[in-house]
Amino acid sequence: MDLILWRHAEAEDGADDLARRLTRKGQQQAHLMAAWLRVRLPREFTLLASEARRSQQTAAFLMKSYEVLPEINPDASPESVLEAAGWPEPGKTVVVVGHQPYLGRLAAQLMSGQPDLWSVKKGAIWWLNHRERHGFESVRLKVMMTPGMLTSSE
């Protein structure tokens, strides 16, 4: 299974957390990352977004059709996100447009087995792959990419 953890792009401040919109910079970040992903994702994949407007706006840059799940809202646990994504179903590719701190905790748990909090920049992706070979399961990092890595201006 390939699991792409995509943190929503930069959003405006606001008291209503689920209503916060992407800033102009956030729109640019989401556009850049979506363009990069679009040519690398398999033909069939699942795109999941939280109920937060900024998450849905980020997802929409990749594809207009996506599934909105409260299980990946900003207060989600890493376990609920993995369950929503169907981890580690073989042969499946899932993109989760989500939030810190659970994305960082999820990346740490899957990569190191430790419940640490790793930093995931706004608009960045962590592309993880789960596989089983000769009876051993492993998770490997295929790509970690930030929007700033896709431009020469940052």
N, CA, C and O atoms as a GROMACS GRO file, in nm:
protein
  616
    1MET      N    1   0.083  -0.119   0.000
    1MET     CA    2   0.000   0.000   0.000
    1MET      C    3   0.087   0.124   0.000
    1MET      O    4   0.190   0.129   0.068
    2ASP      N    5   0.045   0.222  -0.076
    2ASP     CA    6   0.108   0.353  -0.071
    2ASP      C    7   0.013   0.447   0.003
    2ASP      O    8  -0.106   0.455  -0.028
    3LEU      N    9   0.067   0.517   0.102
    3LEU     CA   10  -0.008   0.614   0.180
    3LEU      C   11   0.063   0.747   0.168
    3LEU      O   12   0.178   0.761   0.209
    4ILE      N   13  -0.007   0.846   0.111
    4ILE     CA   14   0.050   0.979   0.097
    4ILE      C   15  -0.016   1.068   0.200
    4ILE      O   16  -0.136   1.092   0.195
    5LEU      N   17   0.065   1.116   0.294
    5LEU     CA   18   0.018   1.208   0.397
    5LEU      C   19   0.045   1.348   0.346
    5LEU      O   20   0.161   1.387   0.330
    6TRP      N   21  -0.059   1.425   0.320
    6TRP     CA   22  -0.046   1.559   0.264
    6TRP      C   23  -0.105   1.658   0.362
    6TRP      O   24  -0.226   1.660   0.385
    7ARG      N   25  -0.019   1.740   0.420
    7ARG     CA   26  -0.069   1.843   0.511
    7ARG      C   27  -0.134   1.954   0.429
    7ARG      O   28  -0.079   1.997   0.327
    8HIS      N   29  -0.250   2.000   0.474
    8HIS     CA   30  -0.315   2.111   0.404
    8HIS      C   31  -0.217   2.226   0.389
    8HIS      O   32  -0.124   2.240   0.468
    9ALA      N   33  -0.238   2.307   0.288
    9ALA     CA   34  -0.152   2.421   0.262
    9ALA      C   35  -0.184   2.535   0.361
    9ALA      O   36  -0.276   2.524   0.442
   10GLU      N   37  -0.106   2.642   0.352
   10GLU     CA   38  -0.120   2.754   0.445
   10GLU      C   39  -0.262   2.811   0.444
   10GLU      O   40  -0.322   2.833   0.338
   11ALA      N   41  -0.315   2.833   0.565
   11ALA     CA   42  -0.452   2.884   0.580
   11ALA      C   43  -0.452   3.010   0.664
   11ALA      O   44  -0.361   3.037   0.742
   12GLU      N   45  -0.558   3.087   0.647
   12GLU     CA   46  -0.577   3.208   0.726
   12GLU      C   47  -0.605   3.171   0.871
   12GLU      O   48  -0.646   3.059   0.900
   13ASP      N   49  -0.584   3.266   0.960
   13ASP     CA   50  -0.620   3.248   1.099
   13ASP      C   51  -0.771   3.262   1.114
   13ASP      O   52  -0.838   3.320   1.028
   14GLY      N   53  -0.823   3.210   1.223
   14GLY     CA   54  -0.966   3.225   1.246
   14GLY      C   55  -1.010   3.148   1.367
   14GLY      O   56  -0.949   3.048   1.405
   15ALA      N   57  -1.119   3.194   1.428
   15ALA     CA   58  -1.172   3.129   1.548
   15ALA      C   59  -1.242   2.998   1.515
   15ALA      O   60  -1.236   2.903   1.593
   16ASP      N   61  -1.308   2.992   1.400
   16ASP     CA   62  -1.378   2.869   1.360
   16ASP      C   63  -1.280   2.784   1.279
   16ASP      O   64  -1.261   2.805   1.160
   17ASP      N   65  -1.217   2.689   1.346
   17ASP     CA   66  -1.108   2.613   1.285
   17ASP      C   67  -1.149   2.542   1.157
   17ASP      O   68  -1.071   2.540   1.061
   18LEU      N   69  -1.267   2.484   1.152
   18LEU     CA   70  -1.308   2.410   1.033
   18LEU      C   71  -1.341   2.501   0.915
   18LEU      O   72  -1.347   2.454   0.801
   19ALA      N   73  -1.362   2.630   0.940
   19ALA     CA   74  -1.400   2.723   0.833
   19ALA      C   75  -1.280   2.797   0.773
   19ALA      O   76  -1.296   2.870   0.675
   20ARG      N   77  -1.161   2.780   0.829
   20ARG     CA   78  -1.044   2.854   0.780
   20ARG      C   79  -1.014   2.819   0.635
   20ARG      O   80  -1.013   2.702   0.597
   21ARG      N   81  -0.989   2.923   0.554
   21ARG     CA   82  -0.962   2.907   0.410
   21ARG      C   83  -0.812   2.917   0.382
   21ARG      O   84  -0.735   2.970   0.462
   22LEU      N   85  -0.774   2.866   0.266
   22LEU     CA   86  -0.636   2.881   0.222
   22LEU      C   87  -0.606   3.027   0.191
   22LEU      O   88  -0.691   3.100   0.140
   23THR      N   89  -0.484   3.069   0.222
   23THR     CA   90  -0.437   3.200   0.181
   23THR      C   91  -0.394   3.192   0.034
   23THR      O   92  -0.395   3.084  -0.025
   24ARG      N   93  -0.356   3.306  -0.023
   24ARG     CA   94  -0.305   3.305  -0.161
   24ARG      C   95  -0.180   3.217  -0.170
   24ARG      O   96  -0.163   3.140  -0.264
   25LYS      N   97  -0.093   3.229  -0.069
   25LYS     CA   98   0.027   3.144  -0.067
   25LYS      C   99  -0.013   2.997  -0.055
   25LYS      O  100   0.047   2.911  -0.120
   26GLY      N  101  -0.113   2.968   0.027
   26GLY     CA  102  -0.161   2.831   0.042
   26GLY      C  103  -0.215   2.775  -0.088
   26GLY      O  104  -0.193   2.658  -0.120
   27GLN      N  105  -0.286   2.857  -0.163
   27GLN     CA  106  -0.337   2.814  -0.293
   27GLN      C  107  -0.221   2.780  -0.387
   27GLN      O  108  -0.227   2.682  -0.461
   28GLN      N  109  -0.117   2.861  -0.384
   28GLN     CA  110   0.001   2.833  -0.467
   28GLN      C  111   0.069   2.704  -0.424
   28GLN      O  112   0.110   2.624  -0.507
   29GLN      N  113   0.081   2.684  -0.291
   29GLN     CA  114   0.142   2.560  -0.239
   29GLN      C  115   0.062   2.438  -0.285
   29GLN      O  116   0.120   2.340  -0.332
   30ALA      N  117  -0.069   2.444  -0.270
   30ALA     CA  118  -0.154   2.331  -0.307
   30ALA      C  119  -0.148   2.305  -0.457
   30ALA      O  120  -0.144   2.189  -0.500
   31HIS      N  121  -0.146   2.410  -0.536
   31HIS     CA  122  -0.136   2.396  -0.681
   31HIS      C  123  -0.005   2.327  -0.721
   31HIS      O  124  -0.006   2.234  -0.801
   32LEU      N  125   0.106   2.372  -0.665
   32LEU     CA  126   0.237   2.312  -0.697
   32LEU      C  127   0.242   2.165  -0.660
   32LEU      O  128   0.287   2.082  -0.739
   33MET      N  129   0.198   2.132  -0.538
   33MET     CA  130   0.206   1.994  -0.492
   33MET      C  131   0.110   1.905  -0.571
   33MET      O  132   0.145   1.791  -0.605
   34ALA      N  133  -0.008   1.954  -0.601
   34ALA     CA  134  -0.104   1.876  -0.679
   34ALA      C  135  -0.049   1.846  -0.817
   34ALA      O  136  -0.063   1.734  -0.867
   35ALA      N  137   0.014   1.944  -0.880
   35ALA     CA  138   0.072   1.923  -1.013
   35ALA      C  139   0.183   1.818  -1.006
   35ALA      O  140   0.195   1.735  -1.096
   36TRP      N  141   0.263   1.823  -0.901
   36TRP     CA  142   0.372   1.726  -0.885
   36TRP      C  143   0.314   1.586  -0.863
   36TRP      O  144   0.360   1.489  -0.923
   37LEU      N  145   0.213   1.576  -0.777
   37LEU     CA  146   0.151   1.446  -0.748
   37LEU      C  147   0.080   1.388  -0.870
   37LEU      O  148   0.090   1.268  -0.897
   38ARG      N  149   0.008   1.472  -0.942
   38ARG     CA  150  -0.077   1.426  -1.052
   38ARG      C  151  -0.002   1.338  -1.152
   38ARG      O  152  -0.058   1.239  -1.200
   39VAL      N  153   0.122   1.370  -1.182
   39VAL     CA  154   0.197   1.291  -1.281
   39VAL      C  155   0.266   1.170  -1.219
   39VAL      O  156   0.326   1.089  -1.290
   40ARG      N  157   0.258   1.155  -1.087
   40ARG     CA  158   0.326   1.044  -1.020
   40ARG      C  159   0.231   0.942  -0.956
   40ARG      O  160   0.270   0.829  -0.929
   41LEU      N  161   0.109   0.983  -0.933
   41LEU     CA  162   0.012   0.891  -0.872
   41LEU      C  163  -0.035   0.788  -0.975
   41LEU      O  164  -0.038   0.816  -1.094
   42PRO      N  165  -0.070   0.670  -0.927
   42PRO     CA  166  -0.127   0.571  -1.019
   42PRO      C  167  -0.263   0.618  -1.069
   42PRO      O  168  -0.322   0.711  -1.014
   43ARG      N  169  -0.310   0.555  -1.171
   43ARG     CA  170  -0.439   0.592  -1.231
   43ARG      C  171  -0.553   0.584  -1.129
   43ARG      O  172  -0.641   0.669  -1.126
   44GLU      N  173  -0.550   0.480  -1.047
   44GLU     CA  174  -0.653   0.458  -0.945
   44GLU      C  175  -0.595   0.490  -0.808
   44GLU      O  176  -0.496   0.430  -0.766
   45PHE      N  177  -0.657   0.584  -0.739
   45PHE     CA  178  -0.618   0.616  -0.601
   45PHE      C  179  -0.739   0.675  -0.531
   45PHE      O  180  -0.836   0.718  -0.594
   46THR      N  181  -0.732   0.677  -0.398
   46THR     CA  182  -0.839   0.734  -0.317
   46THR      C  183  -0.788   0.863  -0.255
   46THR      O  184  -0.676   0.868  -0.205
   47LEU      N  185  -0.870   0.967  -0.260
   47LEU     CA  186  -0.834   1.097  -0.203
   47LEU      C  187  -0.930   1.127  -0.089
   47LEU      O  188  -1.052   1.133  -0.108
   48LEU      N  189  -0.874   1.146   0.031
   48LEU     CA  190  -0.953   1.173   0.151
   48LEU      C  191  -0.919   1.311   0.205
   48LEU      O  192  -0.802   1.350   0.208
   49ALA      N  193  -1.020   1.385   0.247
   49ALA     CA  194  -1.002   1.517   0.308
   49ALA      C  195  -1.083   1.524   0.436
   49ALA      O  196  -1.184   1.455   0.451
   50SER      N  197  -1.039   1.607   0.528
   50SER     CA  198  -1.115   1.627   0.651
   50SER      C  199  -1.231   1.723   0.623
   50SER      O  200  -1.248   1.771   0.512
   51GLU      N  201  -1.309   1.748   0.726
   51GLU     CA  202  -1.420   1.842   0.713
   51GLU      C  203  -1.374   1.987   0.713
   51GLU      O  204  -1.453   2.077   0.687
   52ALA      N  205  -1.246   2.010   0.741
   52ALA     CA  206  -1.193   2.147   0.742
   52ALA      C  207  -1.187   2.201   0.599
   52ALA      O  208  -1.141   2.134   0.508
   53ARG      N  209  -1.234   2.323   0.582
   53ARG     CA  210  -1.237   2.385   0.450
   53ARG      C  211  -1.098   2.386   0.386
   53ARG      O  212  -1.085   2.360   0.266
   54ARG      N  213  -0.994   2.418   0.463
   54ARG     CA  214  -0.857   2.425   0.408
   54ARG      C  215  -0.810   2.291   0.356
   54ARG      O  216  -0.735   2.285   0.258
   55SER      N  217  -0.852   2.183   0.420
   55SER     CA  218  -0.818   2.048   0.375
   55SER      C  219  -0.888   2.018   0.242
   55SER      O  220  -0.827   1.965   0.149
   56GLN      N  221  -1.016   2.052   0.235
   56GLN     CA  222  -1.092   2.028   0.112
   56GLN      C  223  -1.042   2.116  -0.003
   56GLN      O  224  -1.036   2.070  -0.118
   57GLN      N  225  -1.006   2.239   0.027
   57GLN     CA  226  -0.952   2.327  -0.078
   57GLN      C  227  -0.820   2.271  -0.131
   57GLN      O  228  -0.795   2.275  -0.251
   58THR      N  229  -0.736   2.219  -0.042
   58THR     CA  230  -0.609   2.160  -0.083
   58THR      C  231  -0.635   2.038  -0.172
   58THR      O  232  -0.574   2.025  -0.278
   59ALA      N  233  -0.724   1.950  -0.128
   59ALA     CA  234  -0.756   1.829  -0.205
   59ALA      C  235  -0.810   1.863  -0.343
   59ALA      O  236  -0.778   1.794  -0.440
   60ALA      N  237  -0.891   1.966  -0.353
   60ALA     CA  238  -0.955   2.003  -0.480
   60ALA      C  239  -0.855   2.043  -0.588
   60ALA      O  240  -0.885   2.035  -0.706
   61PHE      N  241  -0.735   2.085  -0.547
   61PHE     CA  242  -0.632   2.117  -0.647
   61PHE      C  243  -0.584   1.990  -0.718
   61PHE      O  244  -0.540   1.995  -0.832
   62LEU      N  245  -0.594   1.876  -0.649
   62LEU     CA  246  -0.553   1.749  -0.709
   62LEU      C  247  -0.666   1.687  -0.790
   62LEU      O  248  -0.644   1.639  -0.902
   63MET      N  249  -0.786   1.688  -0.733
   63MET     CA  250  -0.899   1.622  -0.798
   63MET      C  251  -1.028   1.680  -0.741
   63MET      O  252  -1.037   1.705  -0.621
   64LYS      N  253  -1.124   1.701  -0.825
   64LYS     CA  254  -1.251   1.760  -0.780
   64LYS      C  255  -1.335   1.662  -0.699
   64LYS      O  256  -1.421   1.704  -0.621
   65SER      N  257  -1.312   1.534  -0.718
   65SER     CA  258  -1.388   1.431  -0.648
   65SER      C  259  -1.302   1.370  -0.537
   65SER      O  260  -1.199   1.309  -0.564
   66TYR      N  261  -1.346   1.389  -0.414
   66TYR     CA  262  -1.273   1.334  -0.298
   66TYR      C  263  -1.374   1.303  -0.190
   66TYR      O  264  -1.488   1.352  -0.192
   67GLU      N  265  -1.332   1.221  -0.096
   67GLU     CA  266  -1.420   1.180   0.014
   67GLU      C  267  -1.388   1.263   0.138
   67GLU      O  268  -1.272   1.275   0.176
   68VAL      N  269  -1.490   1.319   0.200
   68VAL     CA  270  -1.475   1.398   0.322
   68VAL      C  271  -1.506   1.309   0.442
   68VAL      O  272  -1.614   1.251   0.451
   69LEU      N  273  -1.410   1.300   0.534
   69LEU     CA  274  -1.427   1.212   0.651
   69LEU      C  275  -1.398   1.286   0.781
   69LEU      O  276  -1.291   1.345   0.796
   70PRO      N  277  -1.491   1.284   0.876
   70PRO     CA  278  -1.464   1.344   1.006
   70PRO      C  279  -1.354   1.270   1.083
   70PRO      O  280  -1.294   1.325   1.175
   71GLU      N  281  -1.330   1.144   1.045
   71GLU     CA  282  -1.226   1.064   1.113
   71GLU      C  283  -1.085   1.119   1.091
   71GLU      O  284  -0.991   1.076   1.158
   72ILE      N  285  -1.069   1.215   0.999
   72ILE     CA  286  -0.937   1.274   0.976
   72ILE      C  287  -0.938   1.425   1.003
   72ILE      O  288  -0.854   1.499   0.952
   73ASN      N  289  -1.036   1.471   1.082
   73ASN     CA  290  -1.044   1.611   1.123
   73ASN      C  291  -0.922   1.649   1.206
   73ASN      O  292  -0.846   1.561   1.247
   74PRO      N  293  -0.902   1.778   1.233
   74PRO     CA  294  -0.782   1.822   1.305
   74PRO      C  295  -0.756   1.754   1.439
   74PRO      O  296  -0.640   1.742   1.479
   75ASP      N  297  -0.859   1.708   1.508
   75ASP     CA  298  -0.840   1.644   1.639
   75ASP      C  299  -0.830   1.491   1.631
   75ASP      O  300  -0.839   1.423   1.733
   76ALA      N  301  -0.810   1.439   1.512
   76ALA     CA  302  -0.807   1.293   1.492
   76ALA      C  303  -0.685   1.230   1.558
   76ALA      O  304  -0.585   1.296   1.586
   77SER      N  305  -0.696   1.101   1.582
   77SER     CA  306  -0.582   1.023   1.632
   77SER      C  307  -0.516   0.955   1.513
   77SER      O  308  -0.582   0.929   1.412
   78PRO      N  309  -0.388   0.925   1.524
   78PRO     CA  310  -0.322   0.850   1.416
   78PRO      C  311  -0.394   0.720   1.383
   78PRO      O  312  -0.401   0.680   1.267
   79GLU      N  313  -0.446   0.653   1.485
   79GLU     CA  314  -0.515   0.526   1.464
   79GLU      C  315  -0.642   0.542   1.380
   79GLU      O  316  -0.670   0.460   1.292
   80SER      N  317  -0.718   0.648   1.406
   80SER     CA  318  -0.841   0.669   1.329
   80SER      C  319  -0.809   0.704   1.184
   80SER      O  320  -0.885   0.669   1.094
   81VAL      N  321  -0.698   0.772   1.161
   81VAL     CA  322  -0.657   0.807   1.024
   81VAL      C  323  -0.616   0.680   0.949
   81VAL      O  324  -0.653   0.661   0.833
   82LEU      N  325  -0.539   0.594   1.014
   82LEU     CA  326  -0.499   0.468   0.950
   82LEU      C  327  -0.620   0.381   0.918
   82LEU      O  328  -0.627   0.320   0.811
   83GLU      N  329  -0.715   0.377   1.009
   83GLU     CA  330  -0.837   0.299   0.985
   83GLU      C  331  -0.916   0.357   0.868
   83GLU      O  332  -0.965   0.282   0.783
   84ALA      N  333  -0.929   0.489   0.863
   84ALA     CA  334  -1.002   0.555   0.754
   84ALA      C  335  -0.935   0.529   0.619
   84ALA      O  336  -1.002   0.515   0.517
   85ALA      N  337  -0.802   0.522   0.619
   85ALA     CA  338  -0.726   0.500   0.496
   85ALA      C  339  -0.722   0.352   0.456
   85ALA      O  340  -0.686   0.320   0.343
   86GLY      N  341  -0.759   0.263   0.547
   86GLY     CA  342  -0.754   0.120   0.517
   86GLY      C  343  -0.615   0.062   0.523
   86GLY      O  344  -0.586  -0.039   0.458
   87TRP      N  345  -0.527   0.123   0.599
   87TRP     CA  346  -0.388   0.079   0.614
   87TRP      C  347  -0.382  -0.058   0.675
   87TRP      O  348  -0.453  -0.084   0.772
   88PRO      N  349  -0.302  -0.148   0.624
   88PRO     CA  350  -0.213  -0.143   0.508
   88PRO      C  351  -0.262  -0.229   0.392
   88PRO      O  352  -0.190  -0.320   0.350
   89GLU      N  353  -0.379  -0.206   0.341
   89GLU     CA  354  -0.437  -0.288   0.236
   89GLU      C  355  -0.346  -0.294   0.113
   89GLU      O  356  -0.315  -0.190   0.054
   90PRO      N  357  -0.303  -0.413   0.074
   90PRO     CA  358  -0.209  -0.426  -0.038
   90PRO      C  359  -0.268  -0.374  -0.169
   90PRO      O  360  -0.387  -0.389  -0.196
   91GLY      N  361  -0.183  -0.313  -0.250
   91GLY     CA  362  -0.220  -0.269  -0.383
   91GLY      C  363  -0.301  -0.140  -0.388
   91GLY      O  364  -0.344  -0.099  -0.496
   92LYS      N  365  -0.322  -0.078  -0.275
   92LYS     CA  366  -0.406   0.041  -0.267
   92LYS      C  367  -0.318   0.166  -0.254
   92LYS      O  368  -0.211   0.159  -0.192
   93THR      N  369  -0.361   0.277  -0.310
   93THR     CA  370  -0.295   0.407  -0.292
   93THR      C  371  -0.397   0.504  -0.237
   93THR      O  372  -0.504   0.523  -0.294
   94VAL      N  373  -0.364   0.565  -0.124
   94VAL     CA  374  -0.454   0.658  -0.058
   94VAL      C  375  -0.378   0.787  -0.027
   94VAL      O  376  -0.268   0.785   0.027
   95VAL      N  377  -0.440   0.900  -0.063
   95VAL     CA  378  -0.388   1.032  -0.029
   95VAL      C  379  -0.477   1.088   0.081
   95VAL      O  380  -0.598   1.100   0.062
   96VAL      N  381  -0.418   1.121   0.194
   96VAL     CA  382  -0.490   1.179   0.307
   96VAL      C  383  -0.449   1.325   0.320
   96VAL      O  384  -0.333   1.354   0.349
   97VAL      N  385  -0.542   1.416   0.297
   97VAL     CA  386  -0.515   1.559   0.316
   97VAL      C  387  -0.558   1.594   0.457
   97VAL      O  388  -0.677   1.604   0.486
   98GLY      N  389  -0.459   1.611   0.544
   98GLY     CA  390  -0.489   1.624   0.686
   98GLY      C  391  -0.411   1.732   0.756
   98GLY      O  392  -0.376   1.834   0.698
   99HIS      N  393  -0.385   1.707   0.885
   99HIS     CA  394  -0.343   1.811   0.978
   99HIS      C  395  -0.230   1.765   1.069
   99HIS      O  396  -0.211   1.645   1.092
  100GLN      N  397  -0.156   1.862   1.120
  100GLN     CA  398  -0.069   1.840   1.233
  100GLN      C  399  -0.157   1.852   1.358
  100GLN      O  400  -0.256   1.925   1.353
  101PRO      N  401  -0.127   1.785   1.467
  101PRO     CA  402  -0.006   1.707   1.488
  101PRO      C  403  -0.016   1.560   1.445
  101PRO      O  404   0.085   1.490   1.448
  102TYR      N  405  -0.135   1.513   1.406
  102TYR     CA  406  -0.146   1.369   1.381
  102TYR      C  407  -0.066   1.322   1.261
  102TYR      O  408  -0.021   1.208   1.260
  103LEU      N  409  -0.046   1.405   1.159
  103LEU     CA  410   0.035   1.359   1.045
  103LEU      C  411   0.179   1.331   1.087
  103LEU      O  412   0.238   1.231   1.047
  104GLY      N  413   0.235   1.420   1.168
  104GLY     CA  414   0.372   1.399   1.218
  104GLY      C  415   0.383   1.277   1.307
  104GLY      O  416   0.480   1.203   1.300
  105ARG      N  417   0.283   1.257   1.392
  105ARG     CA  418   0.283   1.140   1.479
  105ARG      C  419   0.268   1.011   1.398
  105ARG      O  420   0.332   0.910   1.427
  106LEU      N  421   0.185   1.018   1.297
  106LEU     CA  422   0.163   0.903   1.210
  106LEU      C  423   0.289   0.866   1.133
  106LEU      O  424   0.326   0.749   1.126
  107ALA      N  425   0.355   0.966   1.076
  107ALA     CA  426   0.480   0.941   1.004
  107ALA      C  427   0.585   0.880   1.097
  107ALA      O  428   0.653   0.784   1.061
  108ALA      N  429   0.596   0.935   1.217
  108ALA     CA  430   0.693   0.882   1.314
  108ALA      C  431   0.661   0.738   1.352
  108ALA      O  432   0.750   0.654   1.355
  109GLN      N  433   0.535   0.711   1.382
  109GLN     CA  434   0.494   0.576   1.423
  109GLN      C  435   0.521   0.474   1.313
  109GLN      O  436   0.574   0.366   1.340
  110LEU      N  437   0.484   0.508   1.190
  110LEU     CA  438   0.502   0.413   1.080
  110LEU      C  439   0.648   0.393   1.044
  110LEU      O  440   0.689   0.282   1.010
  111MET      N  441   0.727   0.500   1.050
  111MET     CA  442   0.867   0.490   1.009
  111MET      C  443   0.960   0.436   1.118
  111MET      O  444   1.052   0.360   1.090
  112SER      N  445   0.935   0.476   1.243
  112SER     CA  446   1.028   0.440   1.350
  112SER      C  447   0.968   0.351   1.457
  112SER      O  448   1.041   0.296   1.540
  113GLY      N  449   0.836   0.336   1.456
  113GLY     CA  450   0.772   0.258   1.562
  113GLY      C  451   0.759   0.334   1.692
  113GLY      O  452   0.716   0.278   1.793
  114GLN      N  453   0.796   0.462   1.692
  114GLN     CA  454   0.791   0.545   1.813
  114GLN      C  455   0.682   0.651   1.799
  114GLN      O  456   0.661   0.703   1.689
  115PRO      N  457   0.612   0.683   1.907
  115PRO     CA  458   0.504   0.783   1.902
  115PRO      C  459   0.556   0.926   1.913
  115PRO      O  460   0.504   1.006   1.991
  116ASP      N  461   0.658   0.959   1.835
  116ASP     CA  462   0.716   1.093   1.837
  116ASP      C  463   0.633   1.190   1.755
  116ASP      O  464   0.545   1.149   1.680
  117LEU      N  465   0.663   1.318   1.769
  117LEU     CA  466   0.596   1.420   1.689
  117LEU      C  467   0.697   1.475   1.589
  117LEU      O  468   0.786   1.551   1.626
  118TRP      N  469   0.684   1.436   1.464
  118TRP     CA  470   0.770   1.487   1.358
  118TRP      C  471   0.703   1.606   1.292
  118TRP      O  472   0.580   1.614   1.285
  119SER      N  473   0.784   1.698   1.244
  119SER     CA  474   0.733   1.817   1.178
  119SER      C  475   0.693   1.785   1.034
  119SER      O  476   0.770   1.724   0.960
  120VAL      N  477   0.574   1.827   0.996
  120VAL     CA  478   0.528   1.817   0.858
  120VAL      C  479   0.489   1.959   0.817
  120VAL      O  480   0.392   2.014   0.870
  121LYS      N  481   0.563   2.016   0.724
  121LYS     CA  482   0.537   2.153   0.682
  121LYS      C  483   0.404   2.166   0.610
  121LYS      O  484   0.354   2.069   0.553
  122LYS      N  485   0.349   2.287   0.612
  122LYS     CA  486   0.223   2.313   0.542
  122LYS      C  487   0.241   2.287   0.393
  122LYS      O  488   0.335   2.336   0.330
  123GLY      N  489   0.149   2.210   0.338
  123GLY     CA  490   0.152   2.178   0.196
  123GLY      C  491   0.244   2.063   0.158
  123GLY      O  492   0.249   2.025   0.041
  124ALA      N  493   0.317   2.006   0.255
  124ALA     CA  494   0.414   1.900   0.226
  124ALA      C  495   0.348   1.763   0.221
  124ALA      O  496   0.240   1.741   0.276
  125ILE      N  497   0.415   1.672   0.153
  125ILE     CA  498   0.371   1.532   0.150
  125ILE      C  499   0.480   1.441   0.208
  125ILE      O  500   0.599   1.469   0.198
  126TRP      N  501   0.434   1.333   0.266
  126TRP     CA  502   0.519   1.220   0.306
  126TRP      C  503   0.456   1.100   0.237
  126TRP      O  504   0.343   1.062   0.269
  127TRP      N  505   0.528   1.039   0.144
  127TRP     CA  506   0.477   0.926   0.066
  127TRP      C  507   0.539   0.799   0.124
  127TRP      O  508   0.658   0.774   0.109
  128LEU      N  509   0.456   0.721   0.192
  128LEU     CA  510   0.501   0.599   0.259
  128LEU      C  511   0.451   0.475   0.185
  128LEU      O  512   0.344   0.476   0.125
  129ASN      N  513   0.531   0.371   0.190
  129ASN     CA  514   0.496   0.246   0.123
  129ASN      C  515   0.508   0.132   0.222
  129ASN      O  516   0.611   0.116   0.289
  130HIS      N  517   0.403   0.051   0.231
  130HIS     CA  518   0.405  -0.069   0.316
  130HIS      C  519   0.416  -0.189   0.224
  130HIS      O  520   0.346  -0.200   0.124
  131ARG      N  521   0.505  -0.279   0.260
  131ARG     CA  522   0.515  -0.403   0.182
  131ARG      C  523   0.553  -0.518   0.273
  131ARG      O  524   0.606  -0.501   0.383
  132GLU      N  525   0.523  -0.636   0.222
  132GLU     CA  526   0.559  -0.759   0.293
  132GLU      C  527   0.641  -0.843   0.199
  132GLU      O  528   0.600  -0.870   0.086
  133ARG      N  529   0.757  -0.886   0.246
  133ARG     CA  530   0.846  -0.971   0.166
  133ARG      C  531   0.903  -1.079   0.256
  133ARG      O  532   0.955  -1.052   0.364
  134HIS      N  533   0.892  -1.201   0.210
  134HIS     CA  534   0.947  -1.315   0.283
  134HIS      C  535   0.900  -1.318   0.428
  134HIS      O  536   0.976  -1.354   0.518
  135GLY      N  537   0.773  -1.281   0.449
  135GLY     CA  538   0.716  -1.285   0.583
  135GLY      C  539   0.748  -1.165   0.670
  135GLY      O  540   0.705  -1.160   0.786
  136PHE      N  541   0.822  -1.068   0.619
  136PHE     CA  542   0.857  -0.949   0.696
  136PHE      C  543   0.785  -0.827   0.639
  136PHE      O  544   0.785  -0.804   0.519
  137GLU      N  545   0.725  -0.751   0.729
  137GLU     CA  546   0.660  -0.627   0.689
  137GLU      C  547   0.757  -0.511   0.706
  137GLU      O  548   0.837  -0.508   0.800
  138SER      N  549   0.750  -0.416   0.614
  138SER     CA  550   0.833  -0.297   0.627
  138SER      C  551   0.760  -0.176   0.573
  138SER      O  552   0.672  -0.187   0.487
  139VAL      N  553   0.797  -0.061   0.623
  139VAL     CA  554   0.746   0.066   0.576
  139VAL      C  555   0.866   0.147   0.533
  139VAL      O  556   0.965   0.159   0.606
  140ARG      N  557   0.857   0.202   0.412
  140ARG     CA  558   0.969   0.284   0.365
  140ARG      C  559   0.916   0.418   0.318
  140ARG      O  560   0.803   0.431   0.272
  141LEU      N  561   1.001   0.516   0.329
  141LEU     CA  562   0.969   0.650   0.282
  141LEU      C  563   1.010   0.658   0.136
  141LEU      O  564   1.128   0.646   0.103
  142LYS      N  565   0.911   0.679   0.049
  142LYS     CA  566   0.940   0.692  -0.093
  142LYS      C  567   0.980   0.836  -0.127
  142LYS      O  568   1.075   0.859  -0.201
  143VAL      N  569   0.906   0.932  -0.071
  143VAL     CA  570   0.931   1.073  -0.098
  143VAL      C  571   0.884   1.157   0.019
  143VAL      O  572   0.780   1.129   0.079
  144MET      N  573   0.961   1.260   0.050
  144MET     CA  574   0.915   1.367   0.138
  144MET      C  575   0.940   1.493   0.057
  144MET      O  576   1.053   1.523   0.019
  145MET      N  577   0.833   1.568   0.030
  145MET     CA  578   0.845   1.685  -0.057
  145MET      C  579   0.767   1.801   0.003
  145MET      O  580   0.654   1.785   0.050
  146THR      N  581   0.830   1.920   0.002
  146THR     CA  582   0.761   2.040   0.045
  146THR      C  583   0.734   2.128  -0.077
  146THR      O  584   0.802   2.115  -0.178
  147PRO      N  585   0.635   2.216  -0.069
  147PRO     CA  586   0.612   2.307  -0.182
  147PRO      C  587   0.735   2.391  -0.216
  147PRO      O  588   0.761   2.420  -0.333
  148GLY      N  589   0.810   2.430  -0.115
  148GLY     CA  590   0.930   2.510  -0.137
  148GLY      C  591   1.036   2.438  -0.218
  148GLY      O  592   1.117   2.502  -0.285
  149MET      N  593   1.036   2.305  -0.215
  149MET     CA  594   1.131   2.227  -0.293
  149MET      C  595   1.094   2.226  -0.442
  149MET      O  596   1.175   2.189  -0.527
  150LEU      N  597   0.971   2.268  -0.472
  150LEU     CA  598   0.923   2.266  -0.610
  150LEU      C  599   0.940   2.401  -0.680
  150LEU      O  600   0.909   2.415  -0.798
  151THR      N  601   0.990   2.499  -0.606
  151THR     CA  602   1.014   2.631  -0.665
  151THR      C  603   1.158   2.671  -0.638
  151THR      O  604   1.222   2.622  -0.544
  152SER      N  605   1.207   2.760  -0.719
  152SER     CA  606   1.343   2.812  -0.697
  152SER      C  607   1.341   2.935  -0.609
  152SER      O  608   1.446   2.986  -0.570
  153SER      N  609   1.220   2.984  -0.576
  153SER     CA  610   1.210   3.108  -0.498
  153SER      C  611   1.214   3.087  -0.348
  153SER      O  612   1.225   3.184  -0.273
  154GLU      N  613   1.204   2.963  -0.301
  154GLU     CA  614   1.207   2.939  -0.156
  154GLU      C  615   1.325   2.855  -0.117
  154GLU      O  616   1.344   2.824   0.000
   0.00000   0.00000   0.00000
